[in-house]
C-alpha cells in the first residue's frame, strides 16, 4: 500500500527520489501532458456551462483521479515514490523546508519571478516551461506577494460543514463543503488562496508547471479524506439528473471510464500518514 507522507517528514533519500522522478517525467514529455490537461479543463470549466474539474462537485474526485494517474507515472520511474503533501497550515513561509534547495527550491527573484534555486531552476537546463501563458521559459514564483495562506482554524471550519455540495453546484454554492474547500466561499478561500499565495504559474491554468502543485493538491485530497471520515453519512452530491455537472455515477472527462462514485474510497491506491 502506497503511503503519502507530509513533506516535512520525508527523508533526504525520499526527497531525492521524488525530485528525480519528476525530472524524468519532464525529460520524457509526460509531465507537460499533465500541464496541458489541467489548463484545458480550468479554461473550459465555467459556472454557467458544462464543468468537470473546477467550480463543480467533481472538483475533488476529478483531482483525486488526476493525482492517482500522475502518481502512477512517477512509480513507473521509481516504484518507491508516492506523492507527499504540503500542510500549509503549519509550513507557512518561504523559508519552510518544502522550499529548500534539496526539494522544491525557493522563491522567484524580484525582477522577473524566476526561480533560481533548487532542482527546478531554469539554469539547470532540466525544467523548461513548455506549456506557457506568457512565453517565458522559466518557473516563476512570487511567494506571499498576494493573499494569505489558510489557517488551521479556517480549515477546521470548512471540515465541520456536513453537506458535500449544494445547488447551483458552482462557485456560488453556499453551505457546500466542496465549494468552501475549493475556495470560492469562506474566510480562508482554502484551495484557491494557496495558488494565489504562491504566484507565478501556480496562479494560472498551467499551475502544474510548478511541482508544488502536486503537494498542494495532495493536501487538499487529504482534507477531503479527513472530511469523509468525519461525516460518514454525508454523500457525494448531486446524485443524478443534474445538468452541466458530474453526478455520482457520471463518467469524468478526459478519462471517460471513471466516476465520482469510484473515487470516493482512495484506500485501494494509497493512505495518508
Secondary structure as the mmCIF struct_conf table of DSSP 4:
data_model
#
loop_
_struct_conf.conf_type_id
_struct_conf.id
_struct_conf.beg_label_comp_id
_struct_conf.beg_label_asym_id
_struct_conf.beg_label_seq_id
_struct_conf.end_label_comp_id
_struct_conf.end_label_asym_id
_struct_conf.end_label_seq_id
STRN STRN1 UNK A 2 UNK A 4
STRN STRN2 UNK A 6 UNK A 6
HELX_RH_3T_P HELX_RH_3T_P1 UNK A 7 UNK A 9
HELX_RH_AL_P HELX_RH_AL_P1 UNK A 12 UNK A 28
TURN_TY1_P TURN_TY1_P1 UNK A 29 UNK A 29
HELX_RH_AL_P HELX_RH_AL_P2 UNK A 30 UNK A 44
TURN_TY1_P TURN_TY1_P2 UNK A 47 UNK A 48
BEND BEND1 UNK A 49 UNK A 49
BEND BEND2 UNK A 52 UNK A 56
TURN_TY1_P TURN_TY1_P3 UNK A 57 UNK A 58
HELX_RH_AL_P HELX_RH_AL_P3 UNK A 59 UNK A 77
TURN_TY1_P TURN_TY1_P4 UNK A 79 UNK A 80
STRN STRN3 UNK A 85 UNK A 85
TURN_TY1_P TURN_TY1_P5 UNK A 88 UNK A 90
BEND BEND3 UNK A 93 UNK A 93
TURN_TY1_P TURN_TY1_P6 UNK A 94 UNK A 95
BEND BEND4 UNK A 96 UNK A 96
HELX_RH_3T_P HELX_RH_3T_P2 UNK A 97 UNK A 99
BEND BEND5 UNK A 100 UNK A 100
TURN_TY1_P TURN_TY1_P7 UNK A 101 UNK A 104
HELX_LH_PP_P HELX_LH_PP_P1 UNK A 107 UNK A 107
STRN STRN4 UNK A 108 UNK A 108
HELX_LH_PP_P HELX_LH_PP_P2 UNK A 109 UNK A 109
TURN_TY1_P TURN_TY1_P8 UNK A 110 UNK A 112
STRN STRN5 UNK A 114 UNK A 115
BEND BEND6 UNK A 117 UNK A 118
TURN_TY1_P TURN_TY1_P9 UNK A 119 UNK A 120
HELX_RH_3T_P HELX_RH_3T_P3 UNK A 122 UNK A 124
TURN_TY1_P TURN_TY1_P10 UNK A 125 UNK A 125
BEND BEND7 UNK A 126 UNK A 126
BEND BEND8 UNK A 131 UNK A 131
BEND BEND9 UNK A 133 UNK A 134
BEND BEND10 UNK A 138 UNK A 138
STRN STRN6 UNK A 140 UNK A 140
TURN_TY1_P TURN_TY1_P11 UNK A 143 UNK A 144
BEND BEND11 UNK A 145 UNK A 147
HELX_LH_PP_P HELX_LH_PP_P3 UNK A 149 UNK A 151
HELX_RH_AL_P HELX_RH_AL_P4 UNK A 152 UNK A 159
TURN_TY1_P TURN_TY1_P12 UNK A 160 UNK A 160
BEND BEND12 UNK A 164 UNK A 164
TURN_TY1_P TURN_TY1_P13 UNK A 167 UNK A 168
BEND BEND13 UNK A 170 UNK A 170
TURN_TY1_P TURN_TY1_P14 UNK A 171 UNK A 172
BEND BEND14 UNK A 174 UNK A 175
HELX_RH_AL_P HELX_RH_AL_P5 UNK A 177 UNK A 182
TURN_TY1_P TURN_TY1_P15 UNK A 183 UNK A 183
BEND BEND15 UNK A 184 UNK A 188
HELX_RH_AL_P HELX_RH_AL_P6 UNK A 190 UNK A 198
HELX_RH_3T_P HELX_RH_3T_P4 UNK A 200 UNK A 203
BEND BEND16 UNK A 204 UNK A 204
TURN_TY1_P TURN_TY1_P16 UNK A 205 UNK A 206
HELX_RH_3T_P HELX_RH_3T_P5 UNK A 207 UNK A 209
BEND BEND17 UNK A 210 UNK A 210
TURN_TY1_P TURN_TY1_P17 UNK A 211 UNK A 211
HELX_RH_AL_P HELX_RH_AL_P7 UNK A 212 UNK A 230
TURN_TY1_P TURN_TY1_P18 UNK A 232 UNK A 233
HELX_LH_PP_P HELX_LH_PP_P4 UNK A 234 UNK A 236
BEND BEND18 UNK A 237 UNK A 237
BEND BEND19 UNK A 240 UNK A 240
TURN_TY1_P TURN_TY1_P19 UNK A 243 UNK A 244
BEND BEND20 UNK A 245 UNK A 245
TURN_TY1_P TURN_TY1_P20 UNK A 248 UNK A 249
BEND BEND21 UNK A 250 UNK A 250
STRN STRN7 UNK A 251 UNK A 251
TURN_TY1_P TURN_TY1_P21 UNK A 253 UNK A 255
BEND BEND22 UNK A 256 UNK A 257
STRN STRN8 UNK A 259 UNK A 259
HELX_RH_3T_P HELX_RH_3T_P6 UNK A 260 UNK A 263
BEND BEND23 UNK A 264 UNK A 264
TURN_TY1_P TURN_TY1_P22 UNK A 267 UNK A 269
STRN STRN9 UNK A 270 UNK A 272
#
